[in-house]
Amino acid sequence: MERLPEMLALRQTAGLAWLRAAPLAVVIIVVPLDIVTHSLTLWAVVAATPPLAALVNGPKVTALVALAAGVAFVLLEVVDAGRIPHHPQSELITVSIIGLTSVIIAHLRDRVLAHLLSVASVAEAAQRALLPEVPKRVGRLECAAIYRAAAAKSQLGGDFFDLLDTPWGVRAVIGDVSGHGLGAVSAMAALLGSFREGALDDVDLNGLGARLERRMAMRNDDHGAWNLQFATALLMAFDPEGDSVEVRSFGHHPPLLLRDRAVEEIELDPAPPLGLLGEFNTVAPATGKRLRVGDLIVAHTDGLTEARNAYGEEYPLAKRLRARAAKQGPFANAWAAANFVTDDAVAQGHVFNDDVAVIVIGVRGA
């Protein structure tokens, strides 16, 4: 069965029902117009409707328009019989051939689109399989993570996140690999593997960051200078009691701290992105923050704040969180905050032109 919404997106006609119905409307309009004017050329307009239908419709609708065009032509011939000298047999054959060809073209086009949709679905499923289902609660910390694909998705993105409970406390990461496609997904998988290994072995974020940088450098060495990749990443280390967090940024957006009705951006001194860090011979400076019960940390990839509305305006995440806090107070839990930031962007008319990953970590009582 055809997956209509996805097929319409691939045809780039989603939301254009009027355009898909236009060829049939043309047939309906032309018939009485021809009867009134007795035009010799309006049959050509009828003959042109099946190709127009094939541009924006599937084979079934195109076949319906082709059939309507054939019936309309026969009707016009009956009405105009003997009034205008012409060759109705050859014209009917022309209309039939054009209609049949249009149906074949629509069928072949949709077969190709269906194959692309199938490949994209498998690839997206593989990408989602790499992203973990983070634990809802670890000690005093509650966690929520959401991944949203781009609205008009043509290639896979490299957004990633993870959260692990380690002997040194909870370690969390969120990031975005440059580029799209299988290369970005492969780099994402490599970074997640290194993070999961390093989080259990490295006591501090300095060693973990060095491990991730080394992994990206190895990939770049394997692929050559012309295929250089990099990744932004935000590393967070919570102490075992959940009383404080250390944050390090590798070219990534700073997270937001939600405390009571206040929304504060955690100021960071970001290092260059992973994959470029070694060229600058530097490490990511650490920023520490004391936490208390009820605090929420919201981290996200750039697909969220770069989502644009019809006026080209980006989604103002901090502003919307402040407005929500002023009106309704603090969020009940981490999941409420995570759902709000993604749902509110859509509700405000912003379109995700890139993948979006959001991770929210909150401090709860014992």
DODOTI-213477 format. One line per field, with one value per residue (C-alpha): residue in one letter; x, y, z; residue number from 1. Coordinates in steps of 0.001 Angstrom, whole numbers, plus 500000, padded with zeros to 6 digits. Example, Ala and Ser with C-alpha at 12.3 -4.5 7.8 and 13.67 -1.06 7.14 Angstrom:
resn	a:s $
px	512300:513670 $
py	495500:498940 $
pz	507800:507140 $
resi	1:2 $
***
This chain:
resn	m:e:r:l:p:e:m:l:a:l:r:q:t:a:g:l:a:w:l:r:a:a:p:l:a:v:v:i:i:v:v:p:l:d:i:v:t:h:s:l:t:l:w:a:v:v:a:a:t:p:p:l:a:a:l:v:n:g:p:k:v:t:a:l:v:a:l:a:a:g:v:a:f:v:l:l:e:v:v:d:a:g:r:i:p:h:h:p:q:s:e:l:i:t:v:s:i:i:g:l:t:s:v:i:i:a:h:l:r:d:r:v:l:a:h:l:l:s:v:a:s:v:a:e:a:a:q:r:a:l:l:p:e:v:p:k:r:v:g:r:l:e:c:a:a:i:y:r:a:a:a:a:k:s:q:l:g:g:d:f:f:d:l:l:d:t:p:w:g:v:r:a:v:i:g:d:v:s:g:h:g:l:g:a:v:s:a:m:a:a:l:l:g:s:f:r:e:g:a:l:d:d:v:d:l:n:g:l:g:a:r:l:e:r:r:m:a:m:r:n:d:d:h:g:a:w:n:l:q:f:a:t:a:l:l:m:a:f:d:p:e:g:d:s:v:e:v:r:s:f:g:h:h:p:p:l:l:l:r:d:r:a:v:e:e:i:e:l:d:p:a:p:p:l:g:l:l:g:e:f:n:t:v:a:p:a:t:g:k:r:l:r:v:g:d:l:i:v:a:h:t:d:g:l:t:e:a:r:n:a:y:g:e:e:y:p:l:a:k:r:l:r:a:r:a:a:k:q:g:p:f:a:n:a:w:a:a:a:n:f:v:t:d:d:a:v:a:q:g:h:v:f:n:d:d:v:a:v:i:v:i:g:v:r:g:a $
px	500000:501272:502435:500665:502151:505725:505085:503578:506672:508925:506811:507030:503228:502244:499662:498943:495633:494427:497378:496767:493104:493805:494081:490666:489198:490593:488762:485499:485890:486975:484015:481251:483618:484169:480434:479786:482641:482877:486656:488859:491841:490394:490698:494472:493958:492066:494880:497427:495734:497064:500752:500005:498360:501381:503638:501954:499940:500360:499244:495686:494782:496593:494562:491361:492315:493249:489880:488080:490024:489006:485345:485431:486905:484224:481541:482925:482975:479307:478335:480473:479780:479523:480074:483833:485790:488670:489964:488403:489857:493472:492809:491221:494215:496506:494567:494621:498373:499102:496922:498462:501986:501215:499974:503128:505343:503501:503786:507525:508163:506312:508175:511447:510077:508820:512283:513872:511327:512117:515876:515428:513184:515725:518586:516632:515740:519433:520253:517632:518899:522284:520727:520189:517097:518474:517452:514561:516265:519767:520063:518844:518907:515995:516671:514753:516016:514183:515267:513240:513982:513939:510578:511713:514367:516527:519659:520473:521994:524609:522895:523660:523271:523921:523897:525685:525897:529565:531615:532535:528947:526627:528266:526211:526979:525073:526530:526230:528548:529170:527563:524812:524391:525959:529314:527773:525972:529209:531059:528193:528427:532188:531850:529110:531237:534218:532041:530550:533986:535663:532910:533667:537457:538199:537755:537348:536039:539526:540458:537065:537310:540808:539506:536708:539125:541489:538636:537690:541337:541720:538670:540013:543406:541663:539513:542094:542245:539550:536966:537634:534858:534284:531667:530400:529864:528803:530101:528522:529767:527513:528970:527603:525285:523913:524870:527030:527792:530926:530349:532810:531947:533621:532100:528599:525765:525805:523035:520296:519755:516107:515792:512375:511040:514493:516193:519954:522457:525477:528432:531145:534508:534157:537068:537106:534937:536144:538288:539787:540888:544307:545215:544848:546687:544206:541644:538099:537961:535644:532714:531256:527783:526202:522780:519788:516565:514238:516971:516778:519591:518417:520955:520167:521625:521442:518512:516205:517286:517854:514289:512681:509128:507437:509195:512649:512949:514820:513196:513944:514397:515427:512741:510016:511168:511088:507593:506395:508005:506457:503019:502984:505939:508613:508251:506980:509802:512481:510117:507731:510566:511878:508438:507752:510784:510115:506319:506401:508720:506219:503268:504956:505213:508898:510028:512877:515172:517767:517599:516984:518282:517351:518474:517123:518589:516888:517739:515151:515016:516224 $
py	500000:503457:505502:508641:511329:510189:509804:513287:514619:512909:514276:517664:518058:517574:520195:521017:519204:521966:521395:517650:518261:521005:518747:517185:520638:521790:518955:519872:523554:523004:520802:523437:526111:524120:523489:527231:528394:525398:525836:523597:523887:523256:519491:520018:521441:518286:516148:518022:517257:513668:514753:517579:515085:512779:515589:515791:512577:508846:506430:505977:509650:510077:507207:508862:512139:510279:508506:511812:513386:510545:510768:514557:514283:511810:514076:517077:515085:514187:517795:519285:516554:518091:521666:521854:519811:517891:514328:512972:509454:510600:513096:510393:508131:511010:511654:507928:507574:510675:509382:505896:507305:509632:506735:504729:507685:508245:504541:504382:507605:506323:502996:504906:507065:503987:502432:505611:505676:502064:502689:505846:504003:501212:503680:505805:502700:501794:505319:505207:501786:503364:505938:504474:504573:506502:505372:507363:507673:507142:507804:511348:512214:511774:511729:512275:512245:512881:512534:514155:513696:516647:517526:517092:514476:513666:512451:511029:513312:512642:513827:511640:511437:508983:508779:506238:505513:504973:504441:508149:509390:509916:510835:512319:513429:515129:516120:516461:515107:517331:516364:513896:510383:507092:508756:510908:507900:505887:508674:508938:505215:505467:508370:506657:503529:505524:507434:504257:502735:505893:506808:503620:503982:507713:509340:512880:514574:515611:512001:511268:514273:513246:509770:511173:513513:510626:508618:511409:511980:508281:508462:511538:509880:506885:508992:511563:515345:515791:513999:515733:515304:516981:516797:519203:517629:518571:516406:516496:514778:514621:513712:510504:512489:514638:517839:519302:519028:519648:520685:520800:521963:521020:523653:522853:525068:525739:524009:525821:525562:525735:526663:527524:530136:531217:530081:530554:529727:527960:530027:527919:528477:526054:524255:523534:520641:517053:516239:519730:519854:518323:521028:523655:521597:522491:520932:521957:524112:522837:524742:523607:524256:523476:521878:521624:519653:520692:521917:520846:520970:521175:520373:520174:520070:523022:521591:522860:526497:526713:525625:528496:529736:531243:534581:532992:533465:530879:529182:531246:528364:530336:532951:530334:528507:531750:532531:529076:529272:532683:531413:527861:527603:524872:521668:518645:516433:516023:514447:517383:519752:517587:517238:520943:522181:519950:520304:524045:524651:522925:524699:528047:527269:526358:523631:521250:521414:519334:516495:517455:515784:516960:515586:516850:515878:516860:516620:514998:514233:510971 $
pz	500000:499113:502117:500900:503207:502534:498791:498631:500386:497843:494987:496767:496498:500150:501070:497398:496935:494630:492297:492175:491311:488760:485631:486283:486899:483547:481775:483505:482554:478951:477957:478371:477047:473855:473494:473662:471418:469016:469128:467031:469387:472854:472372:472624:476109:477057:475640:477771:481101:481592:481382:483811:486174:485948:487182:490591:490983:491078:488331:489689:489616:486296:484847:486100:484399:481185:481195:481804:478942:476611:477612:477258:473774:472647:474111:472234:469022:469433:470147:467348:464752:461282:462462:462153:459576:461210:461793:465000:464656:464599:467390:469566:468984:469980:473194:474026:473432:475513:478343:478333:478216:481126:483269:482495:483387:486689:487507:486807:488712:491774:491632:491882:494716:496566:496318:497663:500482:501367:501399:503482:505961:506452:506832:509309:511316:511453:512599:515335:516444:517158:519464:522927:525060:527996:531506:532932:536300:537652:541368:541973:538272:535877:532162:528929:525340:522082:518464:515675:511981:509618:508091:504478:505042:502030:503816:507207:509797:512437:515629:518646:522409:525226:529008:531179:534890:535751:538946:538716:538328:535379:532065:529225:525669:522884:519541:515793:513099:510089:506802:506035:504740:505718:506393:509130:510612:510575:512405:514892:515619:516105:518555:520542:520810:522042:524506:525995:526411:527683:530142:532057:531889:532082:535474:534128:530993:529896:529181:527651:525349:524276:523462:521258:519500:518832:517315:514919:514015:513152:510875:509125:508633:507032:504719:503647:503760:501117:503260:506564:509129:512449:515177:517778:521178:524680:527521:530964:534135:537200:540556:542163:544453:541602:543427:540667:536960:534920:531297:528399:524901:521645:519397:520677:521875:525623:527586:529466:533216:534273:537943:539341:536879:535654:532448:532395:529693:531187:530030:528406:526800:523897:522279:518536:517335:517522:514521:514526:518158:517534:515017:517737:520376:523081:525415:526228:529379:532112:533588:536894:538213:541571:541296:543576:543607:540768:538419:534774:532217:528598:525874:522170:518668:516283:514340:517097:517281:513504:512716:510827:510467:507407:508079:508192:511956:514018:516986:520139:522598:525693:525114:524761:527892:529865:528587:529534:532999:533665:532705:534081:536445:536510:534511:536390:535132:532468:529934:530176:529303:526452:524893:525266:523350:520321:520298:520906:517954:515657:517292:516673:512952:512826:510426:511245:508224:510049:512540:516161:519309:522806:526139:529469:532832:536083:539771:542000:545660:547127 $
resi	1:2:3:4:5:6:7:8:9:10:11:12:13:14:15:16:17:18:19:20:21:22:23:24:25:26:27:28:29:30:31:32:33:34:35:36:37:38:39:40:41:42:43:44:45:46:47:48:49:50:51:52:53:54:55:56:57:58:59:60:61:62:63:64:65:66:67:68:69:70:71:72:73:74:75:76:77:78:79:80:81:82:83:84:85:86:87:88:89:90:91:92:93:94:95:96:97:98:99:100:101:102:103:104:105:106:107:108:109:110:111:112:113:114:115:116:117:118:119:120:121:122:123:124:125:126:127:128:129:130:131:132:133:134:135:136:137:138:139:140:141:142:143:144:145:146:147:148:149:150:151:152:153:154:155:156:157:158:159:160:161:162:163:164:165:166:167:168:169:170:171:172:173:174:175:176:177:178:179:180:181:182:183:184:185:186:187:188:189:190:191:192:193:194:195:196:197:198:199:200:201:202:203:204:205:206:207:208:209:210:211:212:213:214:215:216:217:218:219:220:221:222:223:224:225:226:227:228:229:230:231:232:233:234:235:236:237:238:239:240:241:242:243:244:245:246:247:248:249:250:251:252:253:254:255:256:257:258:259:260:261:262:263:264:265:266:267:268:269:270:271:272:273:274:275:276:277:278:279:280:281:282:283:284:285:286:287:288:289:290:291:292:293:294:295:296:297:298:299:300:301:302:303:304:305:306:307:308:309:310:311:312:313:314:315:316:317:318:319:320:321:322:323:324:325:326:327:328:329:330:331:332:333:334:335:336:337:338:339:340:341:342:343:344:345:346:347:348:349:350:351:352:353:354:355:356:357:358:359:360:361:362:363:364:365:366 $
***
